[in-house]
């Protein structure tokens, strides 16, 4: 049996080939969408770590379950003030933001 020769490609190379280099319009859209996805996944993991349902988290921070679900599933943009309220009031955490230039 012959083994296939698979060349591993760096993720950045794949991104560049499909969406262009960092700063290109198509790549900026991808980067924004990925950041939103990452926020949703991070919030979901934190919520589960705290043992909270979406409903319980929503009640703690004064929103509704469907909004929490939309954020976790990357179906809704989130304002910084709302994100801070969810993290600090709902999850008892601290929001830290990093700026890269």
For each residue, the residues with C-beta under 8 A, 3 or more apart:
1:
2:
3:
4:
5:
6:
7:
8:
9: 13 14
10: 13 14
11: 14 15
12: 15 16
13: 9 10 16 17
14: 9 10 11 17 18
15: 11 12 18 19 27 30
16: 12 13 19 20 21 27
17: 13 14
18: 14 15
19: 15 16 24 26 27 29 30
20: 16 24 25 26 27
21: 16 24 27
22: 27 31
23: 27 28
24: 19 20 21 27 28
25: 20 28 29
26: 19 20 29 30
27: 15 16 19 20 21 22 23 24 30 31
28: 23 24 25 31 32
29: 19 25 26 32 33
30: 15 19 26 27 33 34
31: 22 27 28 34 35
32: 28 29 35 36
33: 29 30 36 37 74
34: 30 31 37 38
35: 31 32 38 39
36: 32 33 39 40 74 77 78
37: 33 34 40 41 74
38: 34 35 41 42
39: 35 36 42 43 71 78 83
40: 36 37 43 44 71 72 73 74
41: 37 38 44 45 72
42: 38 39 45 46
43: 39 40 46 47 68 71 72 86 87 91
44: 40 41 47 48 72
45: 41 42 48 49
46: 42 43 49 50 87 91 93
47: 43 44 50 52 53 54 57 68 72 90 91
48: 44 45 51 52
49: 45 46
50: 46 47 57 91 92
51: 48
52: 47 48 56 57 60 90 91
53: 47 56 57 65
54: 47 57 58 65 68 69 72
55: 58 59 65
56: 52 53 59 60
57: 47 50 52 53 54 60 61 68 86 90 91
58: 54 55 61 62 63 64 65 67 68 90
59: 55 56 62
60: 52 56 57 89 90
61: 57 58 85 86 89 90
62: 58 59 85 89
63: 58 67 68 82 86
64: 58 67 68
65: 53 54 55 58 68 69
66: 69 70
67: 58 63 64 70 71 76
68: 43 47 54 57 58 63 64 65 71 72 86
69: 54 65 66 72 73 75
70: 66 67 73 75 76
71: 39 40 43 67 68 74 75 76 78 86
72: 40 41 43 44 47 54 68 69
73: 40 69 70
74: 33 36 37 40 71
75: 69 70 71
76: 67 70 71
77: 36
78: 36 39 71 82 83 86
79: 82 83
80: 83 84 97
81: 84 85
82: 63 78 79 85 86
83: 39 78 79 80 86 87 95
84: 80 81 87 88 95
85: 61 62 81 82 88 89 90
86: 43 57 61 63 68 71 78 82 83 89 90 91
87: 43 46 83 84 90 91 93 94 95
88: 84 85 91 92 93 94 95
89: 60 61 62 85 86 92
90: 47 52 57 58 60 61 85 86 87
91: 43 46 47 50 52 57 86 87 88
92: 50 88 89
93: 46 87 88
94: 87 88
95: 83 84 87 88
96:
97: 80
98:
99:
100:
101:
